[in-house]
Amino acid sequence: MTTSDAGKDLMRQRIAQEIEDTTYAYYVYPHMAMVPDYFLRYWDLAEAVCDYFDVPFRKPTLTKPEELEALKVTIDKTDNNN
């Protein structure tokens, strides 16, 4: 699936905007006693870049409470076997 030139321009603008927003936050937020969340910002930038290059992107999701409990049980079983 090819993207038109106008679509690619929009994607480039999105990438540039993500970079500009992150740079702004880097310099301005600390003066307002705020800390930018770079973790989320870089995931958004990675997603924009992957869209531009037509590369699949799998953004991680938050772990559901039931998944966390299942992981705890698995870890406990492993620790008890040692």
N, CA, C and O atoms as CSV, one atom per row, in Angstrom:
chain,resi,resn,atom,element,x,y,z
A,1,MET,N,N,0.840,-1.176,0.000
A,1,MET,CA,C,0.000,0.000,0.000
A,1,MET,C,C,0.889,1.245,0.000
A,1,MET,O,O,1.672,1.448,0.928
A,2,THR,N,N,0.774,2.053,-1.009
A,2,THR,CA,C,1.592,3.249,-1.100
A,2,THR,C,C,0.809,4.445,-0.580
A,2,THR,O,O,-0.418,4.506,-0.663
A,3,THR,N,N,1.541,5.359,-0.060
A,3,THR,CA,C,0.932,6.573,0.466
A,3,THR,C,C,1.245,7.717,-0.479
A,3,THR,O,O,2.349,7.814,-1.013
A,4,SER,N,N,0.266,8.576,-0.679
A,4,SER,CA,C,0.454,9.709,-1.589
A,4,SER,C,C,1.490,10.684,-1.028
A,4,SER,O,O,1.857,10.623,0.146
A,5,ASP,N,N,1.944,11.578,-1.892
A,5,ASP,CA,C,2.906,12.594,-1.466
A,5,ASP,C,C,2.321,13.474,-0.359
A,5,ASP,O,O,3.024,13.853,0.577
A,6,ALA,N,N,1.043,13.793,-0.473
A,6,ALA,CA,C,0.394,14.612,0.558
A,6,ALA,C,C,0.359,13.860,1.884
A,6,ALA,O,O,0.549,14.454,2.945
A,7,GLY,N,N,0.117,12.557,1.820
A,7,GLY,CA,C,0.102,11.739,3.036
A,7,GLY,C,C,1.482,11.672,3.675
A,7,GLY,O,O,1.611,11.754,4.896
A,8,LYS,N,N,2.514,11.521,2.846
A,8,LYS,CA,C,3.895,11.504,3.359
A,8,LYS,C,C,4.261,12.852,3.975
A,8,LYS,O,O,4.955,12.906,4.990
A,9,ASP,N,N,3.794,13.943,3.360
A,9,ASP,CA,C,4.050,15.274,3.921
A,9,ASP,C,C,3.425,15.403,5.307
A,9,ASP,O,O,4.040,15.947,6.225
A,10,LEU,N,N,2.204,14.902,5.451
A,10,LEU,CA,C,1.547,14.946,6.762
A,10,LEU,C,C,2.315,14.115,7.789
A,10,LEU,O,O,2.440,14.513,8.947
A,11,MET,N,N,2.824,12.969,7.365
A,11,MET,CA,C,3.600,12.122,8.276
A,11,MET,C,C,4.899,12.809,8.686
A,11,MET,O,O,5.302,12.738,9.847
A,12,ARG,N,N,5.552,13.470,7.736
A,12,ARG,CA,C,6.790,14.205,8.051
A,12,ARG,C,C,6.493,15.343,9.018
A,12,ARG,O,O,7.270,15.598,9.938
A,13,GLN,N,N,5.372,16.024,8.813
A,13,GLN,CA,C,4.982,17.104,9.714
A,13,GLN,C,C,4.713,16.572,11.121
A,13,GLN,O,O,5.054,17.217,12.113
A,14,ARG,N,N,4.099,15.390,11.199
A,14,ARG,CA,C,3.830,14.775,12.507
A,14,ARG,C,C,5.147,14.461,13.223
A,14,ARG,O,O,5.281,14.723,14.418
A,15,ILE,N,N,6.110,13.903,12.499
A,15,ILE,CA,C,7.414,13.585,13.091
A,15,ILE,C,C,8.087,14.870,13.567
A,15,ILE,O,O,8.594,14.927,14.688
A,16,ALA,N,N,8.092,15.890,12.731
A,16,ALA,CA,C,8.713,17.163,13.098
A,16,ALA,C,C,8.024,17.779,14.311
A,16,ALA,O,O,8.685,18.344,15.182
A,17,GLN,N,N,6.701,17.674,14.370
A,17,GLN,CA,C,5.953,18.228,15.504
A,17,GLN,C,C,6.272,17.483,16.793
A,17,GLN,O,O,6.401,18.103,17.849
A,18,GLU,N,N,6.399,16.158,16.720
A,18,GLU,CA,C,6.765,15.369,17.903
A,18,GLU,C,C,8.132,15.801,18.424
A,18,GLU,O,O,8.318,15.968,19.630
A,19,ILE,N,N,9.089,15.982,17.511
A,19,ILE,CA,C,10.434,16.406,17.907
A,19,ILE,C,C,10.400,17.818,18.497
A,19,ILE,O,O,11.036,18.085,19.517
A,20,GLU,N,N,9.664,18.706,17.860
A,20,GLU,CA,C,9.568,20.079,18.347
A,20,GLU,C,C,8.915,20.136,19.728
A,20,GLU,O,O,9.379,20.868,20.602
A,21,ASP,N,N,7.845,19.371,19.930
A,21,ASP,CA,C,7.166,19.343,21.225
A,21,ASP,C,C,8.080,18.811,22.330
A,21,ASP,O,O,8.082,19.324,23.449
A,22,THR,N,N,8.853,17.781,22.004
A,22,THR,CA,C,9.767,17.204,22.987
A,22,THR,C,C,10.882,18.185,23.331
A,22,THR,O,O,11.254,18.317,24.497
A,23,THR,N,N,11.415,18.870,22.329
A,23,THR,CA,C,12.458,19.859,22.573
A,23,THR,C,C,11.926,21.011,23.418
A,23,THR,O,O,12.602,21.480,24.333
A,24,TYR,N,N,10.724,21.461,23.110
A,24,TYR,CA,C,10.095,22.532,23.888
A,24,TYR,C,C,9.936,22.096,25.341
A,24,TYR,O,O,10.270,22.842,26.262
A,25,ALA,N,N,9.424,20.888,25.536
A,25,ALA,CA,C,9.216,20.383,26.893
A,25,ALA,C,C,10.541,20.266,27.651
A,25,ALA,O,O,10.601,20.539,28.850
A,26,TYR,N,N,11.585,19.866,26.958
A,26,TYR,CA,C,12.911,19.719,27.571
A,26,TYR,C,C,13.398,21.045,28.158
A,26,TYR,O,O,13.931,21.082,29.267
A,27,TYR,N,N,13.212,22.124,27.413
A,27,TYR,CA,C,13.722,23.415,27.846
A,27,TYR,C,C,12.764,24.201,28.729
A,27,TYR,O,O,13.214,24.963,29.585
A,28,VAL,N,N,11.465,24.040,28.549
A,28,VAL,CA,C,10.502,24.901,29.239
A,28,VAL,C,C,9.909,24.253,30.491
A,28,VAL,O,O,9.766,24.923,31.514
A,29,TYR,N,N,9.566,22.977,30.433
A,29,TYR,CA,C,8.875,22.343,31.558
A,29,TYR,C,C,9.614,22.459,32.895
A,29,TYR,O,O,8.971,22.736,33.908
A,30,PRO,N,N,10.929,22.260,32.941
A,30,PRO,CA,C,11.600,22.370,34.243
A,30,PRO,C,C,11.440,23.751,34.895
A,30,PRO,O,O,11.431,23.855,36.122
A,31,HIS,N,N,11.314,24.794,34.096
A,31,HIS,CA,C,11.136,26.146,34.642
A,31,HIS,C,C,9.733,26.340,35.207
A,31,HIS,O,O,9.482,27.301,35.934
A,32,MET,N,N,8.831,25.438,34.879
A,32,MET,CA,C,7.469,25.498,35.418
A,32,MET,C,C,7.264,24.399,36.464
A,32,MET,O,O,6.132,24.064,36.812
A,33,ALA,N,N,8.378,23.844,36.961
A,33,ALA,CA,C,8.345,22.766,37.963
A,33,ALA,C,C,7.604,21.537,37.438
A,33,ALA,O,O,6.900,20.860,38.188
A,34,MET,N,N,7.766,21.256,36.153
A,34,MET,CA,C,7.142,20.094,35.538
A,34,MET,C,C,8.233,19.224,34.917
A,34,MET,O,O,9.301,19.711,34.548
A,35,VAL,N,N,7.946,17.948,34.812
A,35,VAL,CA,C,8.891,17.020,34.202
A,35,VAL,C,C,8.205,16.360,33.009
A,35,VAL,O,O,7.167,15.721,33.178
A,36,PRO,N,N,8.766,16.503,31.806
A,36,PRO,CA,C,8.157,15.860,30.644
A,36,PRO,C,C,8.293,14.341,30.734
A,36,PRO,O,O,9.295,13.831,31.236
A,37,ASP,N,N,7.311,13.642,30.260
A,37,ASP,CA,C,7.347,12.187,30.263
A,37,ASP,C,C,7.958,11.712,28.948
A,37,ASP,O,O,7.253,11.477,27.967
A,38,TYR,N,N,9.283,11.578,28.949
A,38,TYR,CA,C,9.989,11.207,27.726
A,38,TYR,C,C,9.638,9.804,27.266
A,38,TYR,O,O,9.644,9.523,26.068
A,39,PHE,N,N,9.333,8.926,28.202
A,39,PHE,CA,C,8.980,7.561,27.831
A,39,PHE,C,C,7.813,7.566,26.849
A,39,PHE,O,O,7.882,6.921,25.803
A,40,LEU,N,N,6.752,8.283,27.174
A,40,LEU,CA,C,5.583,8.357,26.288
A,40,LEU,C,C,5.898,9.143,25.019
A,40,LEU,O,O,5.449,8.778,23.932
A,41,ARG,N,N,6.656,10.205,25.154
A,41,ARG,CA,C,6.991,11.025,23.985
A,41,ARG,C,C,7.776,10.217,22.950
A,41,ARG,O,O,7.507,10.320,21.753
A,42,TYR,N,N,8.731,9.426,23.396
A,42,TYR,CA,C,9.542,8.664,22.451
A,42,TYR,C,C,8.757,7.522,21.817
A,42,TYR,O,O,9.033,7.153,20.676
A,43,TRP,N,N,7.798,6.962,22.521
A,43,TRP,CA,C,6.929,5.956,21.899
A,43,TRP,C,C,6.093,6.596,20.799
A,43,TRP,O,O,5.904,6.009,19.734
A,44,ASP,N,N,5.589,7.806,21.060
A,44,ASP,CA,C,4.807,8.509,20.033
A,44,ASP,C,C,5.668,8.828,18.819
A,44,ASP,O,O,5.215,8.703,17.681
A,45,LEU,N,N,6.914,9.242,19.062
A,45,LEU,CA,C,7.827,9.525,17.956
A,45,LEU,C,C,8.144,8.244,17.184
A,45,LEU,O,O,8.162,8.250,15.953
A,46,ALA,N,N,8.391,7.162,17.893
A,46,ALA,CA,C,8.676,5.882,17.227
A,46,ALA,C,C,7.491,5.444,16.373
A,46,ALA,O,O,7.668,4.936,15.266
A,47,GLU,N,N,6.294,5.643,16.891
A,47,GLU,CA,C,5.096,5.284,16.125
A,47,GLU,C,C,4.999,6.125,14.849
A,47,GLU,O,O,4.678,5.595,13.785
A,48,ALA,N,N,5.269,7.417,14.946
A,48,ALA,CA,C,5.210,8.300,13.775
A,48,ALA,C,C,6.248,7.889,12.734
A,48,ALA,O,O,5.954,7.877,11.539
A,49,VAL,N,N,7.450,7.556,13.174
A,49,VAL,CA,C,8.509,7.151,12.246
A,49,VAL,C,C,8.152,5.826,11.583
A,49,VAL,O,O,8.352,5.664,10.380
A,50,CYS,N,N,7.631,4.883,12.350
A,50,CYS,CA,C,7.234,3.587,11.770
A,50,CYS,C,C,6.115,3.760,10.750
A,50,CYS,O,O,6.112,3.095,9.715
A,51,ASP,N,N,5.167,4.647,11.034
A,51,ASP,CA,C,4.105,4.924,10.061
A,51,ASP,C,C,4.703,5.475,8.763
A,51,ASP,O,O,4.293,5.087,7.669
A,52,TYR,N,N,5.656,6.363,8.891
A,52,TYR,CA,C,6.276,6.980,7.712
A,52,TYR,C,C,6.985,5.941,6.843
A,52,TYR,O,O,6.885,5.986,5.617
A,53,PHE,N,N,7.698,5.007,7.472
A,53,PHE,CA,C,8.457,4.005,6.728
A,53,PHE,C,C,7.677,2.711,6.498
A,53,PHE,O,O,8.249,1.721,6.042
A,54,ASP,N,N,6.392,2.706,6.805
A,54,ASP,CA,C,5.531,1.531,6.623
A,54,ASP,C,C,6.087,0.295,7.335
A,54,ASP,O,O,6.090,-0.808,6.788
A,55,VAL,N,N,6.550,0.506,8.553
A,55,VAL,CA,C,7.076,-0.579,9.381
A,55,VAL,C,C,6.043,-0.879,10.465
A,55,VAL,O,O,5.511,0.049,11.074
A,56,PRO,N,N,5.750,-2.147,10.716
A,56,PRO,CA,C,4.789,-2.462,11.778
A,56,PRO,C,C,5.270,-1.930,13.129
A,56,PRO,O,O,6.457,-2.004,13.447
A,57,PHE,N,N,4.364,-1.410,13.897
A,57,PHE,CA,C,4.698,-0.854,15.208
A,57,PHE,C,C,3.815,-1.504,16.259
A,57,PHE,O,O,2.592,-1.542,16.124
A,58,ARG,N,N,4.439,-2.009,17.295
A,58,ARG,CA,C,3.693,-2.640,18.385
A,58,ARG,C,C,3.973,-1.874,19.673
A,58,ARG,O,O,4.937,-2.157,20.383
A,59,LYS,N,N,3.122,-0.911,19.957
A,59,LYS,CA,C,3.274,-0.111,21.167
A,59,LYS,C,C,2.843,-0.946,22.366
A,59,LYS,O,O,1.761,-1.532,22.348
A,60,PRO,N,N,3.665,-1.012,23.400
A,60,PRO,CA,C,3.285,-1.814,24.555
A,60,PRO,C,C,2.060,-1.223,25.253
A,60,PRO,O,O,1.821,-0.016,25.213
A,61,THR,N,N,1.317,-2.079,25.873
A,61,THR,CA,C,0.139,-1.636,26.605
A,61,THR,C,C,0.365,-1.854,28.092
A,61,THR,O,O,1.252,-2.607,28.494
A,62,LEU,N,N,-0.429,-1.200,28.885
A,62,LEU,CA,C,-0.332,-1.391,30.322
A,62,LEU,C,C,-0.775,-2.802,30.686
A,62,LEU,O,O,-1.666,-3.370,30.055
A,63,THR,N,N,-0.154,-3.344,31.688
A,63,THR,CA,C,-0.496,-4.682,32.138
A,63,THR,C,C,-1.806,-4.636,32.920
A,63,THR,O,O,-2.001,-3.771,33.774
A,64,LYS,N,N,-2.687,-5.562,32.622
A,64,LYS,CA,C,-3.956,-5.650,33.339
A,64,LYS,C,C,-3.691,-6.288,34.694
A,64,LYS,O,O,-2.756,-7.078,34.828
A,65,PRO,N,N,-4.501,-5.958,35.708
A,65,PRO,CA,C,-4.284,-6.513,37.048
A,65,PRO,C,C,-4.254,-8.044,37.065
A,65,PRO,O,O,-3.448,-8.631,37.787
A,66,GLU,N,N,-5.104,-8.688,36.296
A,66,GLU,CA,C,-5.131,-10.151,36.287
A,66,GLU,C,C,-3.859,-10.735,35.666
A,66,GLU,O,O,-3.397,-11.801,36.073
A,67,GLU,N,N,-3.295,-10.028,34.673
A,67,GLU,CA,C,-2.027,-10.472,34.082
A,67,GLU,C,C,-0.885,-10.341,35.085
A,67,GLU,O,O,0.005,-11.190,35.135
A,68,LEU,N,N,-0.915,-9.284,35.876
A,68,LEU,CA,C,0.105,-9.077,36.891
A,68,LEU,C,C,0.037,-10.162,37.964
A,68,LEU,O,O,1.070,-10.669,38.403
A,69,GLU,N,N,-1.160,-10.514,38.382
A,69,GLU,CA,C,-1.324,-11.580,39.382
A,69,GLU,C,C,-0.834,-12.918,38.841
A,69,GLU,O,O,-0.187,-13.678,39.562
A,70,ALA,N,N,-1.133,-13.210,37.589
A,70,ALA,CA,C,-0.672,-14.459,36.980
A,70,ALA,C,C,0.851,-14.484,36.920
A,70,ALA,O,O,1.462,-15.533,37.127
A,71,LEU,N,N,1.458,-13.354,36.643
A,71,LEU,CA,C,2.912,-13.268,36.608
A,71,LEU,C,C,3.501,-13.486,37.999
A,71,LEU,O,O,4.519,-14.162,38.149
A,72,LYS,N,N,2.861,-12.914,39.010
A,72,LYS,CA,C,3.333,-13.100,40.389
A,72,LYS,C,C,3.304,-14.570,40.783
A,72,LYS,O,O,4.238,-15.064,41.414
A,73,VAL,N,N,2.238,-15.266,40.416
A,73,VAL,CA,C,2.116,-16.685,40.732
A,73,VAL,C,C,3.228,-17.471,40.051
A,73,VAL,O,O,3.839,-18.349,40.661
A,74,THR,N,N,3.489,-17.156,38.791
A,74,THR,CA,C,4.557,-17.833,38.047
A,74,THR,C,C,5.920,-17.576,38.698
A,74,THR,O,O,6.732,-18.493,38.822
A,75,ILE,N,N,6.165,-16.350,39.106
A,75,ILE,CA,C,7.442,-16.023,39.752
A,75,ILE,C,C,7.566,-16.748,41.085
A,75,ILE,O,O,8.630,-17.277,41.406
A,76,ASP,N,N,6.485,-16.777,41.864
A,76,ASP,CA,C,6.505,-17.465,43.156
A,76,ASP,C,C,6.811,-18.950,42.979
A,76,ASP,O,O,7.581,-19.515,43.755
A,77,LYS,N,N,6.228,-19.578,41.986
A,77,LYS,CA,C,6.479,-21.006,41.735
A,77,LYS,C,C,7.948,-21.232,41.385
A,77,LYS,O,O,8.562,-22.201,41.831
A,78,THR,N,N,8.491,-20.340,40.595
A,78,THR,CA,C,9.892,-20.464,40.193
A,78,THR,C,C,10.817,-20.280,41.402
A,78,THR,O,O,11.800,-21.007,41.546
A,79,ASP,N,N,10.508,-19.318,42.261
A,79,ASP,CA,C,11.340,-19.074,43.442
A,79,ASP,C,C,11.282,-20.230,44.429
A,79,ASP,O,O,12.286,-20.541,45.070
A,80,ASN,N,N,10.129,-20.872,44.562
A,80,ASN,CA,C,9.975,-21.975,45.498
A,80,ASN,C,C,10.681,-23.243,45.034
A,80,ASN,O,O,11.003,-24.104,45.854
A,81,ASN,N,N,10.924,-23.370,43.744
A,81,ASN,CA,C,11.588,-24.566,43.209
A,81,ASN,C,C,13.102,-24.520,43.412
A,81,ASN,O,O,13.770,-25.540,43.241
A,82,ASN,N,N,13.645,-23.388,43.765
A,82,ASN,CA,C,15.104,-23.265,43.943
A,82,ASN,C,C,15.538,-23.636,45.294
A,82,ASN,O,O,16.730,-23.585,45.595
